[in-house]
Amino acid sequence: MSMTIEALADFMQQAFPQVACDFLVHEEEGELVLEMRIEERHLRPGGTVSGPSMFCLADVSFYLAILRKIGPEALTVTTNAAINFMRKPEAGNLIALPRLLKVGRSLVVGDVLIYSKTDQGRENALAQATMTYSIPPKN
C-alpha cells in the first residue's frame, strides 16, 4: 500500500477541501471503507438520498482506493462509470466498499458497493457502480 488511511484523509483535506467534510475514511478488516455523512442537501424529495450523492460516494471511494494502492496521484481521473440503483436509500449515512479488480499501467477497473450504514451485515446493497479510471503517465 502506498498511502495509509490517515494519509488519504489528509489528502482529501488538502486536495478537495470543498467536499472532504462529507466523508470519513476508515478501514475494516484491512479494506478501505468510505462513509458519507448525509445531510439535508443530499436528499431528494421524499427524503431519500439522491442519485448524484450516491454517485459522488462511489466516485470518491474508488479514487481513494486507487490512491491507496498507487500513491498520491491527484490527476488520476474517471474515464467511465455506470451505476445501478437497486434499493431505495433512506436518509442516513452511507458506506462505500470499493474494489480494485485490475490495476494496469494506465487504467484501473473495479467496482463499488454502497450500503446504508445501518446495514451491518452488508446484505442489501443500495447501489453498485462499475468504474474505470485513468492513471497519469509517469514522466
N, C-alpha and C positions, 0 to 999 in steps of 0.2 A: 504494500500500500504506500502510495506517495503522499497522502495527506491524512492526518488524523481527524477525528470528529471535531475536535476543538479548532483545528486549522480551517476546516470547512466553514464552521460557524463564523470565525474571524474573517475569512474570505468574503462571505456573504455580506457582513457588515461593511467591509471596505469597498467591494465592487458593486453591490446592489443595496445601498442603504435605504432606498425608497421602498423596498419590499422585505428587507431582512427581518423586520419585526413581526412579520406574518408567520414566520417559520421557526420551529425548534428542530435542531439537528441532533440526533442521538443514534445509538445502535442497540440492537437486540440480538443476542447470540452471534455477535460478530458482523451482523448485517446492518447496513445503513437504513435508518428509518427517518422519514421527514414528517413532522406534524405541522399541519396548517391550522393556525388559530382563526377560527371562523367568527367573523363579526357581521353586523347588520349589512355592511356594504358588499358582502359576499353572497347575500341571499337574493333570490328571485321572488316574484310574487307567489304567495302560497307558503313562504317560509322554508323553502328548500335551498340547498347550496346550488349556486348557478354553475352551469356547464363551463363557462370561461374560468371560473375559480378552480374547478376541478382540473381543467387542462393546465392551468398555471402550476398547480401542485405536481402534476405528472412531469411537466417540463423541468421545473426546478429540481425535483428529486433525481431525475435521470442525469441532469447536468452535474449535480453534486456527486453522484455515483461515479461518473466518468472522471471528474477531478480527483476523487479519492484514489482512483486507480492510476491516472497518468500524471497528476500534479496540477498546479495552478495555471492552466492554460485558459485564460479568460476568453479568448476568441474561439473557443470550441462552440459550435452553433448547431441548432436544429436544422436538418435538411429534409426530414419527413416525419410526420406524426399522424396517427389515427387513434381515435378514442372511441370506445364502446361504453355507453352509459347503460348499466344493467339493472340498477335499483334506484329508487327514489332516495336521494341523500337528505335526510332530516338535518335541521340546523344543529350544529355541533362540530367540534374539531374533527379533522380528517387525518388519516395516516396514509402515507405512500410507501410502498415497498418496491424500489427499483431493482431491476435485474439486468446485468450486462450479459448478453448472450454471445457476442463476438466483438472483440476489440482488435481492430486492424491498425495499420499504419495511418490510414486517413479517414476511416469510418468506424463508428461504433453502433451496433444494433442491439436492441433489447426491448424490455417491456416494463411496465409499472402497474401494480395492482393498488387500487385505492379502497380503503375501508373507513368506516366510522370508527372513531377512537373507542367507542363503547363496545365494538365487536372484538372482544378479547380473543376469541377462538379463531379469528380470521377465516370465518366460514362463508361470509356473504359479501363478496366484493361488490362495491358500488359501481366501479368502473375499471376498465383495463385499457391501457394505452400501449401502442406499439411505436417505438421511437427509433430514429436514425439520426446520428449526429456526425458532423464533420470535424475532424481534428486539424488544426492548422499545421501546415508543413514545417518541418524543422529546417532552420537555415543552416 
